[in-house]
Amino acid sequence: MSPRVCPWWGGYFLDNPLRRLLHPPEKIVGPWIRPGMTVMDFGCGMGWFAIPMARMVGPQGQVIAVDVQPKMLEVLGRRADRAAVADRVRIHGSEPGRIDLQVPCDFILAFWALHETAEPAAILAEMASCLRSAGCLLLVEPRLHVSGKWFRRMAATAQDLGLRPSPGPRVRLSRAALLAKD
């Protein structure tokens, strides 16, 4: 699949109140996030998941918000300030084909983002190397945009990297896989 990054202004269409009905962050990621955890939101955009995850990890936790688009990260920073969680959100600008960050994480979310990268298998390898033992990666891709074949190939790549499938959430309009590190 060729990389195609959503334009920064597209984040305003994705981050709207109606989306709460489709993708409520607390329901999708809440069961896997606890206070004090370090979590990563890969392809965080303007913070749809990052800000609620910052509330979930509490003052002792940290959310690493990763995106390739500086404008999205700038908006996320302002939103995190307004939500009073900026102290626990670490903003990280990445390269199109790599995360370029080695921080031990308890949970990683890649929501509708992996298919936009130049090197999805390399990104998965970086994510797997960041996961702590017993950590989880929640991989979610849009059903109408990403084929089942491509998604299964990425899930198999994650398994080759030592991540095993676990029961995870059902996500509307999406293909989802929860992958745990032994």
Buried (B, 14 or more C-beta within 10 A) or exposed (E): BEEEBBEBEBBEEBBEEEEEEEBEBBEBBBEBBBEEBBBBBBBBBBBBBBBBBBBBBBEEBBBBBBBBBEEBBEBBBEBBEEBEBBEBBBBBEBEEBBBEBEEEBBBBBBBBBBBBBBBBBBBBBBBBBBBEEEBBBBBBBBBEBBEEEBBEBBBEBBEEBEBEEEEBBEBEEBBBBBBBBE
